[in-house]
Amino acid sequence: MNKIPRLTAKEIIKAVNKLGFKFERQRGSHMFFRHEDERTTTIPNHPGEEIGSGLLNKIIKEELKITREEFIKYL
């Protein structure tokens, strides 16, 4: 199992866009994305701060529904 590097919201958003998710709306610092197959994800966008590994793993596994290895390919 590959270890995921520490990432900022900007880096995660780029990968999410490459996966086919489109920006839908923003409320405060949380950006909401939707895929055409109805999967959704919310990314907290705090400029300059890295997303914690626990939250990133949750986003990848439960919201994007892909493996960490697949996600790393889109970085």
C-alpha positions in Angstrom: 0.0 0.0 0.0 1.5 3.3 -1.1 1.7 6.1 1.4 -0.1 9.3 0.3 2.0 12.5 0.5 0.7 15.5 2.5 -1.4 17.5 0.1 -3.0 20.9 0.1 -6.6 21.4 -1.0 -5.4 22.9 -4.3 -3.5 19.7 -5.1 -6.5 17.5 -4.2 -8.9 19.6 -6.2 -6.7 19.2 -9.3 -6.8 15.4 -8.9 -10.6 15.4 -8.3 -11.1 17.4 -11.5 -8.9 14.9 -13.4 -11.2 12.1 -12.1 -14.2 13.8 -13.7 -15.7 15.7 -10.7 -17.0 19.1 -11.5 -17.2 22.1 -9.1 -20.8 22.6 -8.0 -20.9 25.1 -5.2 -19.0 26.5 -2.2 -20.1 27.4 1.3 -17.5 29.1 3.4 -14.3 27.2 2.9 -15.9 24.0 1.8 -16.0 23.2 -1.9 -18.6 20.7 -3.2 -17.9 18.6 -6.3 -20.2 16.2 -8.2 -19.3 13.4 -10.7 -21.7 12.6 -13.6 -22.3 9.2 -11.9 -23.7 11.1 -8.9 -20.7 10.5 -6.6 -20.0 13.7 -4.5 -17.2 15.0 -2.4 -16.5 18.0 -0.2 -13.0 19.5 0.0 -12.2 22.0 2.8 -10.2 24.8 1.1 -7.9 26.5 3.6 -5.1 28.1 1.5 -1.6 27.0 2.4 -2.8 24.3 4.9 -2.4 20.6 4.2 -5.4 18.2 4.5 -5.0 15.7 7.3 -4.2 12.1 6.4 -7.4 10.8 8.0 -9.6 13.1 6.2 -7.8 12.5 2.9 -8.2 8.7 3.3 -11.9 9.2 4.0 -12.4 11.3 0.9 -10.5 8.8 -1.3 -12.2 5.7 0.1 -15.8 6.8 0.9 -16.4 9.7 -1.4 -14.3 9.2 -4.5 -14.6 5.4 -4.1 -11.2 4.6 -5.5 -8.0 3.1 -4.0 -5.1 5.2 -2.7 -2.9 3.8 -5.5 -5.5 5.0 -8.1 -5.6 8.4 -6.5 -1.8 8.8 -6.5 -1.9 8.3 -10.3 -4.0 11.5 -10.7 -1.6 13.8 -8.7 
